[in-house]
Amino acid sequence: MQEITWDNQTIPIVYKPSLRVKRISLRLSPKELAFILTHPPRTPHRQLQRFLDQCEPWIKRQLEKVTDAPSLHPGAILSLY
């Protein structure tokens, strides 16, 4: 499993081959706090790495959104307005 380190946070990249997909896609799962890389089976690792390199600006924007999000924990106060 590959990981991305950003602002002292390590976020895993989960490779998920799927027979139903035709293209490579990357999404951030806030629930698991992991990037999910969905791809057709038999996609060469070099092609997946190239895709991740191309997505680097998007990855950085998503990580900034996650770090800016308020954290929820017991006793946290949330404003509804």
Secondary structure by P-SEA (a helix, b strand, c coil): cbbbbcccbbbbbbbbbbccccbbbbbbcccccbbbbbbcccccaaaaaaaaaaaaaaaaaaaaaaaacccccccbbbbcc
